[in-house]
């Protein structure tokens, strides 16, 4: 039997293990195809508006069939203008944001009919945050942060929507005192309401929200940094639950120099969040930071420390599914080069390793990641090659390895490309970014990676087996990694380590699922296994005593499969069985059959045996005569003893001797010898008397 794959974990150093990054197809009970899904060609956005030949895509978001992107283009007057673009399944439709200038920063689509985009309008030193909502038909745009009393600067950095009635923007603004403060704007489906966050932690006046996450329970959590003074920064979280904001510091259990920054956060509910960022450790090195929120405090750890030889690492993006998380960022290798990395959280353990390992790569960074499941993450970023050109890349995680691919390679003639955002739905993953068609022209682009169906999963037989047989589940089909999961809900059926067993008869319906992995959707199949009755061990019938006619003979049975109750039958006319005892009315052979009824998983069983019953001895037979010497010619005989019925016969010896009607007679002088016999009758065997001598003499 081939065993299912067990995820590789390399030796751990400082609590973080390195994941093997070479592509591998691992054999499991199902033989899985290793074919990969090919991405579509990239699509450029905002071409009609990009008169200044400088455009980029900053973010994208996909619901199910609808995807949206946000970015910036440059007009022929060399003014940068934000744009939004929506694809409902056929083509991308781009809309410039109606501001004189600005940038597009973030977008979120919680459903196919609702999206929110945000960014900044104006340019330094006077900027204003803007927001746009799409209702499935058209965009509506408006400024935000007006209720903060902001002076001339506000900017959006982050956005999260759990539904069309719950969104939150995060960013920074300059307050009336000229201090930079973080802010959050909450959307209830109608109105945006802004509030400063973590101001009490920001005496240095340099605070910003960098990440935000709204959960399905109505809570929203913002993270970022504040200035504690003396050029020191501290990561923070501010969580909104039931109208109340609660602030906490991040990285304090790692940072020995009171310096940390939180860049991203993902929350499933209010008391379950993951955070990413960076922290300065006791040596002064900047380490990538991850942390978990329990509802009252953060538990933080440094990530990828063994990779970060030269001590400058950060988590730039974080994504979580229901069962795991993925993070990307960069670290500084031993050559002083920034390198992209990815990490996976599964079972409470983070595993990190380099990604973006394209040919000629010298440095780079991971910019975005999106995880749909434990075995399905897509990351994007950029690398700089040996010629100094910047190349975009994507990296796909299939549950075992990250596989890197170049993006926009054929279009990036100007050598300036990157993947800035990744968003996946149940149908596709879309990478948003930029490439330079020439040294003087850059374009906003998206590239779609369809999530392909796996090859059909097919079970291998046999599908009919005797009960209590262990069946190794195997077959073929599936795509990507062999990560099969088996289940059954049939009564009496169970599966352990890919082996099916049943304690009852009948069908076991087994479902196999190869999870979504890499760029493949999940695949499943069902098969019915039937378990048939088992023939029991043969039955052997034994007697507890010597068989004697007329005396019940207790029977015992050996064999079967644990049965303690048997039925008996005999077709011999003079024999019968009652209460497990065999009896015969006459001496002779009795043929008896024992039967065990079908029980549990066993068929009915039977066994046959023959028993010879001996006859019962009669009482001694005594033969007497009225006289044993006579001058007459006849003497009457008398019989006593014997058993049962009398069927007396005689044998007589001597010349001229006769016996008839119980009288011995002789026709001349002679001595007659006589024996009496009682024949077999009923349960009794024959019996004979001793010889009686009668002398006839007239002398």
C-alpha positions, -999 to 999 in steps of 0.1 A, spaced: 0 0 0 12 35 -7 8 59 22 -7 93 21 17 122 21 26 137 54 36 173 51 74 178 53 88 198 82 124 206 81 146 209 112 135 239 132 159 267 141 147 294 165 112 281 163 109 286 125 115 258 100 126 261 64 102 246 39 116 226 10 110 247 -21 118 222 -49 87 211 -67 76 176 -57 47 153 -65 43 129 -36 26 95 -42 -5 88 -22 -32 61 -24 -45 80 -54 -22 85 -83 -24 123 -89 -16 141 -121 11 167 -118 -1 189 -146 -2 227 -139 -28 253 -148 -16 279 -173 -25 315 -166 -42 337 -191 -24 365 -209 -23 398 -189 -49 425 -194 -39 461 -193 -62 487 -176 -67 524 -181 -49 524 -215 -75 549 -228 -65 574 -201 -28 567 -197 -16 595 -220 14 600 -199 24 564 -203 28 557 -166 1 536 -150 1 510 -122 -24 487 -104 -22 489 -66 -48 464 -54 -75 440 -66 -103 420 -50 -124 392 -63 -158 380 -49 -170 350 -70 -175 362 -106 -168 399 -100 -133 413 -96 -123 449 -91 -89 467 -93 -77 501 -83 -46 521 -94 -32 552 -110 -26 565 -145 -9 596 -158 -26 620 -181 -9 636 -211 -4 666 -188 16 643 -165 -10 645 -138 -16 613 -118 -52 603 -115 -67 573 -97 -89 548 -115 -111 518 -106 -119 489 -129 -145 461 -126 -148 428 -144 -181 410 -139 -171 380 -159 -165 392 -194 -142 422 -196 -126 449 -175 -144 483 -174 -123 512 -162 -136 544 -146 -114 573 -136 -120 587 -101 -134 622 -105 -106 640 -87 -81 664 -102 -52 642 -91 -44 615 -67 -38 578 -63 -59 546 -61 -47 525 -32 -71 497 -20 -103 479 -31 -126 453 -16 -155 433 -31 -174 414 -4 -200 403 -30 -205 402 -68 -227 433 -66 -208 454 -42 -173 468 -41 -155 496 -23 -123 514 -35 -103 541 -18 -72 562 -22 -59 597 -19 -67 628 -39 -45 658 -44 -8 659 -39 16 669 -11 13 690 9 -25 689 5 -42 654 2 -76 641 10 -88 605 13 -115 595 -12 -138 565 -13 -160 550 -40 -187 524 -37 -200 502 -66 -235 488 -65 -232 464 -93 -240 490 -119 -221 523 -112 -195 539 -89 -203 567 -65 -173 587 -51 -170 610 -20 -143 623 3 -138 608 37 -122 620 70 -140 653 69 -153 646 104 -118 643 118 -111 680 118 -81 672 95 -60 700 82 -46 695 48 -34 659 48 -53 626 50 -45 594 32 -59 558 29 -36 528 34 -60 499 41 -96 487 36 -117 458 47 -153 448 41 -172 418 55 -204 428 37 -221 457 19 -231 471 53 -198 467 71 -166 482 58 -136 500 74 -109 523 59 -76 528 77 -50 555 71 -34 586 85 -43 623 88 -28 654 103 -48 667 132 -53 703 143 -21 702 163 -1 692 132 4 656 145 1 626 123 -26 602 137 -40 570 126 -77 569 117 -105 545 109 -136 552 89 -165 528 94 -193 523 68 -227 511 78 -241 508 43 -250 545 41 -225 567 59 -188 568 65 -179 578 101 -143 585 109 -124 584 142 -88 588 153 -73 556 168 -45 550 193 -39 587 199 -31 582 235 -2 559 225 12 585 200 29 612 220 55 615 192 28 625 167 36 601 140 9 574 138 -7 555 110 -31 526 104 -15 502 79 -38 472 80 -75 466 89 -98 436 91 -135 434 96 -149 401 108 -183 385 102 -193 391 139 -194 429 133 -160 437 148 -132 455 130 -95 456 140 -70 481 128 -32 478 132 -3 501 124 23 521 144 25 550 168 55 572 178 64 568 214 89 596 212 127 595 208 124 583 173 109 550 186 79 533 170 55 508 185 30 485 167 -5 487 180 -40 473 174 -73 490 180 -104 468 179 -140 480 175 -165 457 191 -201 468 199 -193 505 196 -162 504 217 -126 508 207 -99 488 226 -62 495 221 -33 471 226 4 471 218 20 446 195 55 431 196 62 441 232 71 405 242 98 404 215 111 439 211 138 449 235 142 483 220 106 493 220 103 493 183 78 475 162 54 481 133 22 461 124 16 461 86 -13 437 82 -40 419 101 -67 392 95 -95 384 119 -121 357 116 -139 369 148 -131 395 174 -111 372 196 -92 355 168 -68 376 147 -34 372 131 -10 401 126 21 407 106 48 433 106 83 437 119 101 442 153 135 452 165 151 425 186 176 427 214 205 428 189 191 457 170 182 435 141 148 440 124 129 407 123 97 398 106 68 397 131 37 375 134 13 374 162 -20 360 174 -48 378 193 -66 359 220 -92 386 227 -71 402 255 -35 403 243 -11 395 215 13 366 215 41 375 191 70 357 175 98 365 151 95 348 118 122 335 95 151 345 117 175 319 102 168 335 67 174 370 79 212 369 81 218 406 78 189 416 101 163 435 81 131 416 75 94 424 75 60 409 68 43 429 41 11 410 37 -10 384 54 -39 362 44 -59 336 63 -84 309 54 -106 291 79 -78 266 87 -45 283 80 -26 315 72 0 327 47 24 356 50 49 372 26 76 398 30 113 402 26 145 395 45 182 405 41 204 377 32 241 373 40 251 394 9 231 424 20 204 417 -6 166 419 1 150 386 -7 113 376 -9 99 350 14 66 332 22 54 315 53 25 292 62 8 288 95 -7 254 101 -14 237 134 0 267 153 34 264 136 49 289 111 71 275 83 91 300 62 112 299 31 124 320 1 102 325 -29 106 343 -62 135 322 -72 135 332 -108 165 327 -131 191 355 -125 173 368 -94 195 388 -71 170 405 -48 133 413 -43 103 413 -21 69 395 -15 42 421 -19 8 402 -15 -7 369 -7 -41 353 -8 -49 319 8 -81 301 1 -73 270 22 -45 252 39 -32 239 5 -40 268 -17 -22 302 -15 -10 325 -43 16 352 -36 30 380 -58 60 403 -57 90 414 -76 126 405 -81 156 423 -96 176 403 -120 213 403 -127 208 429 -155 191 453 -130 156 448 -144 127 445 -121 105 414 -128 71 405 -115 65 370 -102 38 348 -87 43 319 -64 17 292 -59 15 270 -28 -1 236 -32 1 223 3 37 212 0 58 236 -20 58 271 -34 62 272 -72 75 304 -87 66 318 -122 75 350 -140 46 374 -147 43 399 -175 77 386 -188 69 390 -225 54 424 -220 81 438 -197 104 451 -223 113 481 -202 123 459 -172 101 474 -145 74 451 -134 59 439 -101 29 421 -88 14 443 -61 -17 425 -52 -33 390 -54 -70 381 -49 -86 347 -53 -122 336 -56 -135 301 -59 -131 304 -97 -98 322 -103 -69 341 -88 -61 376 -102 -27 392 -98 -26 430 -102 5 449 -109 26 468 -134 49 462 -163 70 486 -185 64 480 -222 95 502 -228 119 524 -208 94 553 -211 60 535 -208 45 515 -179 10 500 -178 -14 489 -152 -22 452 -156 -40 422 -142 -34 386 -149 -60 359 -142 -51 323 -132 -82 302 -136 -87 276 -109 -90 244 -129 -109 212 -121 -88 183 -111 -87 150 -130 -117 129 -118 -109 108 -88 -116 71 -94 -115 44 -68 -99 10 -74 -116 -22 -65 -125 -47 -53 -157 -32 -41 -173 -64 -26 -154 -79 3 -161 -103 32 -171 -86 64 -143 -78 89 -119 -74 59 -97 -43 60 -98 -26 26 -70 -3 16 -85 27 -2 -67 36 -34 -73 47 -69 -63 73 -94 -71 108 -105 -68 142 -89 -43 170 -98 -15 188 -81 -6 173 -47 -19 140 -34 -36 152 -2 -66 128 -2 -90 128 27 -114 99 32 -147 99 51 -178 78 56 -210 83 75 -224 48 69 -234 30 101 -208 5 113 -181 18 89 -149 35 98 -117 47 81 -83 48 98 -52 59 79 -68 52 45 -81 18 55 -118 10 55 -133 -15 79 -169 -25 88 -185 -42 118 -218 -48 100 -230 -62 67 -241 -41 38 -228 -9 21 -202 15 32 -203 47 11 -169 63 11 -161 98 -1 -126 109 -11 -117 145 -14 -85 159 -28 -85 194 -14 -81 225 -35 -44 229 -39 -23 252 -60 -45 264 -89 -69 235 -87 -104 234 -72 -113 206 -48 -122 172 -63 -143 145 -47 -158 112 -56 -180 85 -39 -178 47 -40 -199 21 -24 -181 -8 -8 -203 -38 1 -194 -62 29 -208 -97 26 -214 -124 53 -186 -146 64 -189 -184 63 -184 -195 99 -160 -221 111 -173 -257 107 -194 -271 136 -183 -303 153 -209 -322 174 -196 -341 204 -214 -363 230 -207 -361 268 -212 -398 274 -215 -432 258 -247 -434 237 -271 -459 252 -306 -465 238 -333 -449 259 -309 -426 277 -307 -389 265 -273 -380 253 -262 -344 259 -247 -328 229 -220 -301 227 -208 -281 196 -174 -269 189 -167 -243 161 -187 -215 146 -179 -179 154 -188 -173 190 -224 -185 189 -236 -201 221 -270 -212 209 -276 -240 184 -305 -259 170 -305 -296 163 -324 -319 140 -324 -356 130 -341 -375 103 -335 -409 118 -369 -423 125 -361 -438 160 -341 -408 171 -351 -374 185 -334 -343 199 -349 -322 226 -332 -295 247 -298 -303 232 -300 -340 240 -302 -368 215 -320 -400 223 -328 -432 205 -357 -456 213 -338 -486 199 -301 -495 196 -286 -482 164 -272 -452 145 -287 -416 149 -276 -390 124 -279 -355 139 -273 -320 125 -264 -289 145 -272 -255 131 -259 -220 141 -282 -192 130 -268 -163 110 -256 -136 134 -238 -103 130 -215 -106 100 -216 -144 99 -236 -168 77 -256 -196 91 -234 -227 98 -241 -264 103 -224 -297 111 -235 -334 111 -224 -363 132 -235 -400 137 -239 -416 171 -243 -454 176 -266 -462 205 -259 -494 223 -287 -516 236 -297 -519 272 -289 -553 288 -319 -573 299 -323 -588 333 -308 -623 335 -330 -649 320 -335 -680 342 -348 -713 328 -362 -740 351 -382 -772 347 -407 -789 370 -382 -818 372 -349 -824 356 -352 -863 356 -383 -880 346 -396 -914 334 -422 -896 314 -418 -882 280 -423 -844 287 -414 -817 313 -428 -782 315 -404 -754 315 -406 -721 334 -390 -687 325 -382 -658 348 -361 -626 343 -355 -608 310 -367 -572 303 -392 -556 281 -415 -578 261 -413 -615 260 -403 -630 227 -390 -664 241 -374 -688 218 -356 -720 227 -327 -740 214 -326 -777 223 -300 -803 220 -301 -841 222 -315 -869 201 -352 -870 198 -356 -838 219 -382 -811 212 -395 -780 228 -429 -766 221 -453 -743 240 -429 -743 270 -426 -781 272 -396 -801 265 -402 -836 253 -383 -867 241 -395 -897 222 -370 -921 238 -347 -921 267 -322 -893 262 -308 -862 278 -321 -829 264 -302 -796 267 -323 -765 266 -316 -728 265 -342 -700 265 -337 -667 246 -356 -635 249 -352 -616 217 -342 -579 213 -371 -557 220 -373 -519 223 -341 -506 238 -331 -540 251 -307 -564 235 -312 -602 234 -306 -623 264 -302 -661 269 -305 -683 298 -279 -708 309 -283 -744 296 -308 -766 314 -304 -804 312 -334 -827 314 -329 -865 316 -356 -888 302 -352 -924 314 -377 -952 320 -353 -975 335 
